[in-house]
Amino acid sequence: MKKPRILNLPLELTNLTSSKRYGYSMGIGLDDAFHALGAEVVTIPVFSLWPPDQPPSYWLRHLRELIAGQTFDQVWIEIQYSNFDDALLEFL
């Protein structure tokens, strides 16, 4: 059976004040679970600005370049506080 390919975009909050109430599983913990299940995973952390109504991180504009030519069976995105714009969500 073919290993599923997963694009994982976990949320990483940028300061202790905003992140201390969330557990490890909110961020990179999913990556560990995917690997434990035998999936091939490409993980690109999404660094959120706080508060969530701030503009998205500029590096997300390069996401298309980072994954160019790759295909995935699944895309996992943490939407809450992620600041994705509509164009990027449509691409994903």
LODO-390120 format. One record per residue: x, y, z of N, C-alpha, C in turn; residue number from 1. Coordinates in nm, 2 decimals, m for minus. Layout:
<nodes>
X/Y/Z/X/Y/Z/X/Y/Z/NUM
...
</nodes>
This chain:
<nodes>
0.08/m0.12/0.00/0.00/0.00/0.00/0.09/0.12/0.00/1
0.05/0.22/m0.08/0.13/0.34/m0.10/0.11/0.43/0.03/2
0.22/0.49/0.07/0.22/0.58/0.19/0.14/0.71/0.14/3
0.05/0.76/0.23/m0.01/0.88/0.19/0.09/1.00/0.20/4
0.08/1.10/0.11/0.16/1.22/0.12/0.08/1.33/0.18/5
0.13/1.39/0.28/0.05/1.49/0.36/0.13/1.62/0.36/6
0.06/1.73/0.33/0.11/1.86/0.35/0.05/1.91/0.48/7
0.14/1.93/0.58/0.10/1.97/0.71/0.14/2.12/0.73/8
0.04/2.20/0.76/0.07/2.34/0.79/0.02/2.38/0.93/9
0.11/2.33/1.03/0.07/2.36/1.17/0.09/2.50/1.21/10
0.00/2.54/1.30/0.01/2.68/1.35/0.12/2.69/1.46/11
0.20/2.78/1.45/0.30/2.81/1.56/0.28/2.96/1.60/12
0.23/2.98/1.72/0.20/3.11/1.77/0.34/3.17/1.81/13
0.35/3.30/1.79/0.48/3.37/1.80/0.51/3.43/1.93/14
0.43/3.41/2.03/0.47/3.46/2.16/0.41/3.38/2.27/15
0.47/3.38/2.39/0.43/3.29/2.50/0.29/3.33/2.55/16
0.26/3.46/2.55/0.13/3.50/2.60/0.02/3.44/2.52/17
0.03/3.43/2.39/m0.08/3.37/2.31/m0.07/3.22/2.30/18
0.05/3.16/2.32/0.06/3.02/2.30/0.06/2.93/2.43/19
0.08/2.99/2.54/0.09/2.90/2.66/m0.03/2.83/2.70/20
m0.15/2.87/2.65/m0.27/2.80/2.69/m0.30/2.68/2.60/21
m0.22/2.66/2.49/m0.24/2.55/2.40/m0.13/2.44/2.42/22
m0.17/2.32/2.39/m0.08/2.21/2.41/0.00/2.18/2.29/23
0.10/2.10/2.30/0.19/2.06/2.20/0.11/2.01/2.07/24
0.00/1.94/2.10/m0.07/1.88/1.98/m0.13/1.99/1.89/25
m0.14/2.11/1.94/m0.19/2.22/1.85/m0.09/2.25/1.74/26
0.03/2.23/1.76/0.13/2.26/1.66/0.20/2.14/1.60/27
0.32/2.12/1.63/0.40/2.02/1.56/0.36/1.88/1.60/28
0.28/1.86/1.70/0.25/1.73/1.75/0.18/1.64/1.64/29
0.10/1.70/1.55/0.04/1.63/1.44/0.14/1.57/1.35/30
0.25/1.64/1.33/0.36/1.59/1.25/0.41/1.45/1.30/31
0.43/1.45/1.43/0.47/1.32/1.50/0.37/1.21/1.47/32
0.24/1.24/1.48/0.14/1.14/1.46/0.14/1.09/1.32/33
0.15/1.18/1.22/0.16/1.14/1.08/0.27/1.04/1.05/34
0.39/1.08/1.11/0.51/0.99/1.09/0.49/0.86/1.15/35
0.43/0.86/1.27/0.40/0.73/1.34/0.31/0.64/1.26/36
0.22/0.70/1.19/0.13/0.62/1.10/0.18/0.58/0.97/37
0.31/0.62/0.94/0.38/0.58/0.82/0.36/0.67/0.70/38
0.31/0.79/0.72/0.28/0.88/0.61/0.41/0.96/0.57/39
0.42/1.00/0.45/0.53/1.09/0.41/0.47/1.23/0.43/40
0.54/1.31/0.50/0.49/1.44/0.54/0.59/1.56/0.51/41
0.53/1.66/0.45/0.60/1.79/0.43/0.54/1.88/0.53/42
0.61/1.93/0.62/0.56/2.02/0.72/0.62/2.16/0.71/43
0.53/2.26/0.70/0.57/2.40/0.68/0.50/2.47/0.79/44
0.56/2.52/0.90/0.49/2.59/1.00/0.44/2.72/0.96/45
0.32/2.75/1.01/0.25/2.88/0.98/0.27/2.96/1.11/46
0.35/3.06/1.10/0.37/3.15/1.21/0.26/3.26/1.21/47
0.18/3.25/1.32/0.07/3.35/1.33/0.12/3.47/1.40/48
0.06/3.58/1.35/0.08/3.71/1.42/m0.03/3.72/1.52/49
m0.01/3.79/1.63/m0.11/3.81/1.73/m0.13/3.95/1.75/50
m0.25/4.00/1.75/m0.38/3.93/1.75/m0.41/3.88/1.61/51
m0.51/3.79/1.60/m0.53/3.72/1.47/m0.58/3.81/1.35/52
m0.62/3.93/1.38/m0.66/4.02/1.27/m0.55/4.09/1.21/53
m0.43/4.06/1.24/m0.31/4.13/1.18/m0.29/4.07/1.04/54
m0.21/4.14/0.96/m0.19/4.08/0.82/m0.11/3.95/0.83/55
m0.12/3.86/0.73/m0.04/3.74/0.73/0.11/3.76/0.72/56
0.18/3.66/0.77/0.32/3.66/0.76/0.36/3.67/0.61/57
0.46/3.75/0.58/0.50/3.76/0.44/0.56/3.64/0.38/58
0.62/3.55/0.46/0.68/3.43/0.40/0.58/3.34/0.34/59
0.45/3.35/0.38/0.35/3.26/0.32/0.33/3.28/0.17/60
0.37/3.40/0.13/0.36/3.43/m0.02/0.45/3.33/m0.10/61
0.55/3.27/m0.03/0.65/3.18/m0.10/0.60/3.03/m0.09/62
0.49/3.01/m0.03/0.44/2.87/m0.01/0.43/2.80/m0.14/63
0.38/2.86/m0.24/0.36/2.80/m0.38/0.50/2.75/m0.43/64
0.60/2.84/m0.41/0.73/2.80/m0.46/0.79/2.68/m0.38/65
0.76/2.68/m0.25/0.82/2.57/m0.16/0.76/2.44/m0.20/66
0.64/2.43/m0.24/0.57/2.30/m0.27/0.55/2.28/m0.42/67
0.61/2.36/m0.51/0.60/2.35/m0.65/0.63/2.21/m0.70/68
0.55/2.16/m0.79/0.57/2.03/m0.85/0.54/1.91/m0.76/69
0.50/1.93/m0.64/0.47/1.82/m0.54/0.32/1.80/m0.54/70
0.28/1.68/m0.52/0.14/1.65/m0.51/0.12/1.59/m0.37/71
0.00/1.60/m0.32/m0.03/1.55/m0.18/m0.17/1.49/m0.18/72
m0.18/1.38/m0.10/m0.31/1.32/m0.09/m0.40/1.39/0.01/73
m0.34/1.46/0.10/m0.41/1.54/0.20/m0.34/1.67/0.24/74
m0.41/1.77/0.27/m0.35/1.89/0.32/m0.42/1.92/0.46/75
m0.34/1.93/0.56/m0.38/1.96/0.69/m0.35/2.11/0.73/76
m0.45/2.19/0.76/m0.42/2.33/0.79/m0.49/2.36/0.92/77
m0.41/2.43/1.01/m0.48/2.48/1.13/m0.52/2.62/1.10/78
m0.65/2.64/1.08/m0.71/2.76/1.04/m0.72/2.87/1.15/79
m0.75/2.83/1.27/m0.77/2.92/1.38/m0.64/3.00/1.40/80
m0.65/3.13/1.39/m0.54/3.23/1.41/m0.43/3.22/1.30/81
m0.46/3.16/1.19/m0.36/3.14/1.09/m0.34/3.25/0.99/82
m0.44/3.34/0.97/m0.43/3.45/0.88/m0.40/3.42/0.74/83
m0.46/3.31/0.69/m0.45/3.28/0.54/m0.54/3.37/0.47/84
m0.50/3.42/0.35/m0.59/3.50/0.27/m0.66/3.41/0.17/85
m0.77/3.46/0.11/m0.85/3.38/0.03/m0.78/3.32/m0.09/86
m0.69/3.39/m0.15/m0.61/3.34/m0.27/m0.53/3.21/m0.23/87
m0.46/3.22/m0.11/m0.38/3.11/m0.06/m0.47/2.99/m0.03/88
m0.58/3.01/0.03/m0.67/2.90/0.07/m0.72/2.83/m0.06/89
m0.76/2.91/m0.16/m0.80/2.86/m0.29/m0.69/2.77/m0.35/90
m0.57/2.82/m0.35/m0.46/2.74/m0.40/m0.44/2.61/m0.33/91
m0.45/2.61/m0.20/m0.44/2.49/m0.12/m0.55/2.39/m0.15/92
</nodes>
